[in-house]
Structures are given as C-alpha cells and as structure tokens.
Amino acid sequence: MQVNINELNELVASRHNFVDMILHGMDQTIVGQRHLIESLLVAMLANGNVLLEGVPGLAKTLAIKTLAQLIDGKYSRIQFTPDLLPADVTGTMIYSVKNEQFQVKKGPIFANFVLADEINRAPAKVQSALLEAMQERQVTIGDNTFRLDSPFLVMATQNPIEQEGTYPLPEAQVDRFLLKVVIGYPTRDEEMTIIRQNINREKVEVRPMLRPVDVIEAQKIVEKIYLDEKIERYIVDIVFATRFPAEYGLRDLQNIISFGCSPRASIGLARAARAYAFIRGRGYVIPEDVRSVCHDVLRHRIGLSYEAEANNISADEIISEILNKIEVP
C-alpha cells in the first residue's frame, strides 16, 4: 500500500492547532509539568488510559480537571476509599415505588473524563469494576449493557509514599493502562511562581476551547499516521528484549526481570508513538517518538525479581539499558 507522507504531514498540520490550544490552556493553570501535560495528551489521542503516580500536591488532579474543562466534556471524579463498592463506580438498579419496577441508576463512570483519585485506596473488586469498564468500554448493570461515551479517558492517580490502608493494583490489571506516568517535583523557579500565584490568589478561569468531537477527529488522524515496518521491528525488539534479554546481549537482566511485557506493550508503544508524532506535528513515526514514550508505556509492565528489588534496580533503569542496547533503525 502506497503511503503519501506529504499528504499525511499536511493533514496533521491542518489539525495541529488542536494540540496548541490544549497546551496553551493547560499552561494557564499548570506551572511547569510539561511531561505530565504531554502524557495526558498522548493517552487521550491514542484512546488509552493513564495512571499518574506522584507525591501529593504536584497538580495531578488539577491537570486532569483542566484538560476536561478545555475539552468541554462530561467530567466526573471518584474518590477511592476502602469502603467503596463496585456499584458506586458503575451504577446499580434502584426500585421506583412510583413505577413499581427497578430502574437503572448510572454511576460516575458514565462520563468522557473520569478521575479515579487515589485508586490504590479501594479494594480489588472496585478496582476491577473500573478496569473492566476501561478495557471493554461498556458497563453491565442488571440485564442492561451500556456503551460508554466517546471520547472516554480514565485518569487514575496513586500515592506512592503511603502503604498503610492501600491496595496495590495487581500487575496483570495495571497492564490495562496505556501509560504509567511518574511525576517529579517542580524546579526552583517553578516553585517560586506557584507560591506567588497562590499568595496573590491568581486564579485563571478555564474556558472550553474545544469539544469532545474535536478529540474524536484528532484520534482518527492519529490512527492514519504512518508507522514504517522498520519502526514496527524496533518496537517488537524492545518488547522481546524484556522477555528474552539474553538473546539481545543483555544477559545481566535475566535474573532481574521476573516476567517481560505482554503484547499490549507492543500495541501501546505503537499507539503512543503515533500520538507523540501527532503532537510533534509529523504524519509519520520516527525512532525518537518510540524512545520518548517507551518508559511511560513499559514501566508498569515489567515484573521485577526479588534480586532487582534487593539491589534497588527500577524498571526505568532496565528500560534505559534496553534502549541503549537495541539498534535504532
């Protein structure tokens, strides 16, 4: 199949103001945190979901809420707590005395943008209800099955510093998040700006700049972005290196990785790299796009052995070592 790269570039350029408007809108309320903002954009454009991990006060919730306001989509926030039930997320059947029959009461999952705040504070059955909706894009309540609205994006946050009263997400289920983004502290200058804004009570009102249909149109363009066979091989090599490191000259990683990435990782890398290329204004994917999203796509999909944990070796270090070893096309 012949692909016209120039046409794709023109198509991306014609819709690139979508990215500029969101970045400009996010910059009005969020100080710094460019990686967080771009990661949210990648997840949204790739039609995936994102897990944010960071200490409290790093604007995770604010970033998610601002994005939803800019898109003018339906937004809901679920505060995950130990006493939460699956019906509190998906909805339930309630009896109507007036009609003398059961009626469906839809839960907060029925929105375009769903913030699952501190997802690791709720039990596994509640987490599973959310993750099933993310994967299937539908919810069954009683005998009724409902499709979720498009665009649909779950943005979950978790706090890495507190372990008491938390329920860590199972490795097999966390795989359903396209990205796991680890957020760091702001720089000194950014922190000074944050202080000034809060002391002076400089609050910017976020106004809708786009509509949900604009997101759907952008997602369709992202699906058309050209992914060369060499890039596909590069993605497969990276993923296979997590499963069979010795075959790629990474024998040292054999005892550190307990299990490698699933095929969802390969699909996720391709989708996220396409979205990243769109953000950068290109109609085709280059190796740098894959490398830019690789840590966020793979870090929650690599199982670390006891030896890795004993030596404080992180998944990020393993990914960096793989990227340095695999030949770039």
Salt bridges, closest charged atoms under 4 A:
ASP20 OD1 - HIS16 ND1 3.77
ASP27 OD2 - ARG34 NH2 2.86
GLU38 OE2 - ARG280 NH2 3.08
GLU53 OE1 - LYS180 NZ 3.27
ASP117 OD2 - ARG77 NH2 2.68
GLU118 OE2 - ARG121 NE 3.29
GLU162 OE1 - ARG121 NH2 2.99
ASP175 OD2 - ARG264 NH1 3.14
ASP175 OD1 - ARG301 NE 2.57
GLU205 OE1 - ARG207 NH2 3.79
ASP214 OD1 - ARG15 NH2 3.99
ASP214 OD1 - ARG211 NH2 3.69
GLU217 OE1 - ARG15 NH2 3.60
GLU229 OE2 - ARG233 NH2 2.79
ASP289 OD2 - ARG282 NH1 2.72
ASP296 OD2 - HIS35 NE2 2.93
ASP296 OD1 - ARG299 NH1 2.65
ASP316 OD1 - ARG299 NE 2.93
